[in-house]
Amino acid sequence: MNTLNHTAPAPTLIRLTGVNKYYGDYHALRNIDLEIRQGEFFSLLGPSGCGKTTLLRTIAGFEDPSSGVLTIDGRDMKGVPANRRPTNMVFQSYAIFPHLSVAENVGFGLRKDPRPRDEKERAVAEALEMVGLAGFGTRAAHALSGGQRQRVALARALILKPKVLLLDEPLSALDKKMREQMQVELIRLQRTVGITFILVTHDQEEALVMSDRIAVMFEGEIGQMADPETLYRRPGSRRVAEFIGKMNFLPGRVLDTGGKIHVDVAGLGAGEIAPDQAPRGAAPGATVIGIRPETLAILFEGETTDRRLADGVVDEVVYYGDMTYYDVRVAGVDKPLTVSMKNMIGRPVLDVGTPTKVIWDERSLVVLSD
């Protein structure tokens, strides 16, 4: 997660109020109200077709909202074309010109700039150094790797000094190792230039790693907007919880909501949770309880704990090297609980059918809305 700490919230740079977008009868964006802060790394996250790219293109000026108001830096963007907005976009395909050199690609947006040629060349060199491509100016663009092409696209966008950089799934074409490396590079770059980055992605891990805040979108609406830790630890609905990370869902009941909230969880038992572990205004009655696999644990032979325990039997084992995921059948629950355990020296990997005990803690429970 992007860990920039601000002593006070930065001023709002982009504001959308009641923004709707229709394509014929299809309602692509539904009453979007959103504020994005100056200098923020903000992500639009969601499944394919949820509206996140449409929203990004609306901010960029490639799409006009059917209704509502969009302002950037206090200025209404109605009727303002994309090339007149203080934004620039890095596309999923990078849109690199293969017949041009790296320097010619990066400097493409400066060709009508009235500055002297030597100043433009200096600006190109500075942009290439910023993205880690110093000395690559004369290289042919078609000879670059995927990661290098992505850096060229970033340099070309940043050389125009936009107030907002829009990133439309820029890492999706890279392999896993390069994608993880470029995530760190983008965080570093955003901190260096200090401008607002807006990232569109369907990769929840990517959004969690890179963002100051995330808006999770479904069917043209924002399902929840928060910082990465809040979204992960306190999802506001089952839909958000299912989309971000792995989550066990258990039948439960809210028994009482006076002070601390009393719940009864199938397979685990009764316990007390804090008000922030349930939706505001949660009432007594049947509900769904969520618990993350890494907040559960297995009690291995020779270990002790003062936390809560539930008897179970190992139903499935998936070994990842650093981690092992266990599906454990617990009485009173139709579906096995998934438990993730760090593989440590001296800790065995259990076999299917092994009787075991699952450790749990009330602080890990989340009451979820539909």
C-alpha positions in Angstrom: 0.0 0.0 0.0 1.2 3.5 -0.8 2.2 4.7 2.7 2.4 8.5 2.1 1.3 10.2 5.3 -0.4 13.6 5.1 -0.8 15.7 8.3 -4.1 16.9 6.8 -6.2 15.8 3.9 -4.9 17.4 0.6 -7.4 19.7 -1.2 -9.8 18.1 -3.7 -8.5 18.2 -7.3 -11.2 16.3 -9.1 -14.9 16.3 -8.1 -17.7 14.3 -9.8 -21.2 15.0 -8.7 -24.2 12.9 -9.9 -22.4 11.8 -13.0 -24.3 9.4 -15.2 -23.3 7.9 -18.6 -25.7 6.1 -21.0 -24.9 4.3 -24.2 -28.3 4.0 -25.6 -30.3 2.1 -23.0 -27.2 0.9 -21.2 -26.5 2.7 -18.0 -22.7 2.6 -17.7 -22.2 5.1 -14.8 -24.8 5.5 -12.1 -24.9 8.7 -10.1 -21.2 8.8 -9.4 -20.2 11.1 -6.5 -16.4 11.1 -6.1 -13.7 13.4 -4.8 -10.0 12.7 -5.6 -7.3 14.7 -3.8 -4.3 16.5 -5.0 -1.2 14.4 -5.0 -3.2 11.2 -4.3 -2.6 7.7 -5.8 -6.2 6.7 -6.4 -7.4 3.4 -7.9 -10.6 2.4 -9.6 -11.0 -1.3 -9.0 -13.6 -3.7 -10.2 -14.5 -6.6 -12.6 -14.7 -6.2 -16.3 -17.6 -4.1 -17.4 -18.1 -2.4 -14.1 -17.6 1.1 -15.5 -14.1 1.9 -14.2 -12.6 2.6 -17.7 -15.6 4.6 -18.7 -15.2 6.7 -15.6 -11.4 7.2 -16.4 -12.2 8.2 -20.0 -14.9 10.6 -18.7 -12.2 12.3 -16.5 -9.8 12.4 -19.5 -12.4 14.0 -21.8 -12.8 11.0 -24.2 -16.3 10.5 -23.0 -18.9 13.1 -22.2 -21.2 12.5 -19.1 -24.9 12.2 -19.9 -25.6 14.2 -16.8 -23.8 15.5 -13.7 -20.9 17.7 -13.1 -17.1 17.0 -13.4 -14.6 19.6 -12.2 -10.8 19.5 -12.2 -9.0 22.1 -10.1 -12.3 23.9 -9.6 -13.0 24.3 -13.3 -16.1 22.7 -14.9 -15.0 20.4 -17.6 -18.2 20.5 -19.7 -17.2 21.1 -23.3 -13.5 21.1 -22.5 -11.8 18.6 -25.0 -9.2 16.1 -23.8 -6.3 18.0 -25.2 -7.3 21.1 -23.2 -7.5 19.3 -19.8 -4.7 19.2 -17.2 -4.6 15.4 -17.7 -2.6 12.9 -19.6 -3.2 9.2 -20.1 -1.1 6.0 -20.3 -3.0 3.5 -22.3 -3.1 -0.3 -21.8 -1.3 -0.8 -25.1 1.2 2.0 -24.4 0.6 3.4 -27.9 4.3 3.6 -28.7 5.2 4.7 -32.2 7.5 1.8 -33.4 9.1 3.8 -36.3 10.3 6.5 -33.9 13.2 6.4 -31.4 12.7 6.5 -27.7 13.5 10.2 -27.5 11.2 11.0 -30.4 8.4 9.1 -28.7 8.9 10.9 -25.4 9.2 14.3 -27.0 6.2 13.7 -29.4 3.9 16.0 -27.4 6.4 18.9 -27.5 6.6 19.2 -31.3 4.4 22.4 -31.2 6.0 23.7 -28.1 7.7 27.1 -28.8 10.7 26.4 -26.6 14.1 26.2 -28.3 15.3 22.7 -29.4 17.9 22.4 -26.8 15.4 23.0 -24.0 13.1 20.3 -25.5 16.0 17.9 -25.7 16.9 18.6 -22.0 13.2 18.0 -21.0 13.3 14.6 -22.9 16.5 13.6 -21.1 15.1 14.6 -17.7 11.9 12.6 -18.4 13.9 9.5 -19.4 16.1 9.8 -16.3 12.9 10.1 -14.2 11.6 6.7 -15.4 15.0 5.0 -15.3 15.8 5.1 -19.1 18.7 7.6 -19.1 20.8 6.9 -22.2 18.0 5.1 -24.1 17.1 8.1 -26.2 18.6 6.9 -29.5 17.3 3.3 -29.2 14.6 2.1 -31.6 11.2 1.9 -29.8 10.4 -1.5 -31.4 13.5 -3.0 -29.7 12.3 -2.4 -26.2 11.0 -4.9 -23.7 7.5 -4.6 -22.3 8.7 -2.9 -19.1 10.8 -0.4 -21.1 7.9 0.4 -23.4 5.8 1.1 -20.3 8.5 3.5 -19.0 8.6 5.3 -22.4 4.8 5.8 -22.2 5.1 7.2 -18.7 7.9 9.6 -19.7 5.9 10.8 -22.7 2.8 11.5 -20.5 4.8 13.2 -17.7 6.9 15.5 -20.0 3.8 17.6 -20.5 3.6 18.1 -16.7 -0.1 17.2 -16.3 -1.9 17.8 -13.0 -3.4 14.3 -13.3 -1.9 11.1 -14.8 -4.5 8.6 -15.9 -3.4 4.9 -16.0 -5.6 2.5 -17.8 -4.4 -1.0 -16.7 -0.8 -0.1 -17.7 0.7 -3.3 -16.2 -1.7 -5.9 -17.5 0.6 -7.0 -20.4 3.6 -7.6 -18.2 4.6 -10.9 -16.6 4.2 -11.4 -12.8 7.8 -10.5 -11.8 7.9 -7.4 -14.1 4.5 -6.3 -13.0 5.5 -6.4 -9.3 8.7 -4.5 -10.1 6.8 -1.8 -12.0 4.3 -1.4 -9.2 7.1 -0.3 -6.9 8.5 1.9 -9.7 5.1 3.6 -10.2 4.8 4.3 -6.4 8.3 5.8 -6.4 7.5 7.9 -9.5 4.3 9.2 -8.1 6.0 10.3 -4.9 8.8 11.9 -6.9 6.6 14.0 -9.3 3.9 14.6 -6.6 1.0 14.7 -9.0 -2.3 12.9 -8.8 -2.3 9.3 -10.3 -5.6 7.6 -11.1 -5.2 3.9 -11.8 -7.8 1.6 -13.4 -7.2 -2.1 -12.6 -9.1 -5.3 -12.1 -6.2 -6.7 -10.0 -7.1 -6.3 -6.3 -3.5 -7.0 -5.1 -2.2 -4.3 -7.4 -4.7 -1.8 -6.1 -3.9 -2.7 -2.4 -0.2 -2.3 -3.0 -0.2 1.0 -4.8 -3.1 3.1 -3.7 -3.8 5.7 -1.1 -7.5 5.1 -1.6 -9.5 2.7 -3.7 -13.0 2.9 -5.2 -14.5 -0.6 -5.7 -17.0 -0.5 -8.6 -19.8 -2.8 -9.6 -22.3 -2.3 -12.4 -21.6 1.4 -12.8 -21.7 2.2 -9.1 -19.1 2.7 -6.3 -19.7 -0.2 -3.9 -17.2 1.1 -1.3 -14.4 3.7 -1.2 -11.7 3.7 1.5 -8.0 3.2 2.1 -6.6 -0.3 1.3 -6.4 -1.5 4.9 -10.0 -0.5 5.7 -11.3 -2.2 2.5 -9.4 -5.4 3.3 -10.1 -5.6 7.1 -13.6 -4.0 7.1 -15.3 -4.5 3.8 -18.7 -3.0 3.8 -20.5 -5.7 2.0 -20.2 -9.4 1.0 -19.6 -8.3 -2.6 -16.6 -6.2 -1.7 -15.3 -8.9 0.6 -15.5 -11.5 -2.2 -13.7 -9.3 -4.7 -10.8 -8.2 -2.5 -8.7 -11.2 -1.3 -10.0 -14.5 0.1 -12.7 -14.6 2.7 -14.6 -17.3 4.6 -18.4 -16.6 4.8 -20.2 -18.2 7.7 -23.9 -18.1 8.7 -24.4 -16.2 11.9 -26.7 -14.2 14.0 -26.5 -10.8 15.6 -27.8 -11.4 19.1 -27.5 -7.9 20.7 -26.3 -4.5 19.6 -26.0 -2.7 22.9 -22.5 -1.4 23.3 -20.4 -4.2 22.0 -22.2 -6.4 19.4 -22.9 -10.0 20.4 -22.8 -12.5 17.6 -23.2 -16.3 17.2 -21.1 -17.8 14.3 -21.8 -21.2 12.9 -19.0 -23.6 13.6 -17.1 -21.2 15.8 -19.5 -20.1 18.6 -20.6 -16.9 20.3 -18.5 -13.8 20.9 -18.4 -10.1 21.2 -17.3 -7.7 18.4 -16.6 -4.0 18.3 -19.1 -1.6 16.5 -16.7 -1.1 13.6 -16.9 -4.8 12.8 -20.5 -4.5 11.7 -22.4 -2.2 9.3 -23.8 1.0 11.0 -27.3 0.3 12.3 -26.9 -3.5 12.3 -29.9 -5.1 13.9 -30.4 -8.4 15.7 -31.1 -11.3 13.4 -29.6 -13.7 10.8 -26.5 -12.4 8.9 -23.3 -13.4 7.2 -20.0 -13.3 9.1 -16.7 -12.9 7.2 -13.3 -14.0 8.4 -10.0 -13.9 6.5 -8.0 -17.1 6.1 -4.8 -15.5 7.6 -6.6 -14.5 10.7 -7.4 -18.1 11.4 -4.6 -20.6 12.5 -4.1 -24.3 13.0 -2.9 -25.5 16.5 0.0 -27.8 15.7 1.2 -30.5 18.1 3.1 -29.1 21.0 1.6 -25.6 20.6 -0.7 -23.8 23.1 -3.0 -20.8 22.8 -5.3 -18.7 24.9 -7.5 -17.9 21.9 -10.7 -19.6 20.9 -10.6 -23.1 19.3 -12.9 -25.1 17.0 -12.4 -28.8 16.3 -12.0 -29.7 12.6 -10.6 -32.2 10.1 -8.2 -31.2 7.2 -10.2 -31.6 3.9 -7.8 -30.2 1.4 -4.1 -29.0 1.3 -2.7 -26.5 -1.2 1.1 -25.9 -0.9 2.5 -22.6 -2.2 6.1 -22.8 -0.8 6.0 -20.0 1.6 2.4 -20.6 2.6 0.0 -23.6 2.9 -3.7 -23.2 2.5 -5.8 -25.7 4.4 -9.5 -26.4 3.9 -10.8 -27.6 7.3 -14.2 -29.1 7.9 -15.8 -27.8 11.1 -19.0 -29.1 12.5 -22.0 -26.9 11.9 -20.6 -25.4 8.6 -21.5 -26.8 5.2 -18.4 -25.4 3.5 -14.8 -26.0 4.8 -13.0 -23.1 6.4 -9.9 -21.9 4.5 -6.9 -21.3 6.8 -3.6 -19.9 5.5 -0.4 -20.8 7.5 3.1 -19.6 7.0 5.5 -22.5 6.4 8.2 -22.3 9.1 11.1 -24.5 10.0 9.9 -27.4 12.1 6.2 -26.9 11.2 4.9 -29.9 9.2 2.5 -29.7 6.3 -0.6 -31.6 7.4 -2.2 -34.4 5.4 -5.8 -34.6 4.2 -7.9 -36.3 7.0 -5.8 -35.0 9.9 -7.9 -34.1 12.9 -7.0 -30.6 14.0 -8.1 -27.5 15.9 -8.7 -24.1 14.3 -7.7 -21.0 16.3 -9.9 -18.0 15.9 -10.4 -14.6 17.5 -13.5 -12.4 17.7 -11.5 -9.4 16.5 -11.2 -11.0 13.1 -15.0 -11.3 12.5 -16.8 -8.9 10.2 -20.6 -8.7 9.9 -21.4 -8.2 6.2 -24.4 -6.6 4.5 -25.8 -8.1 1.3 
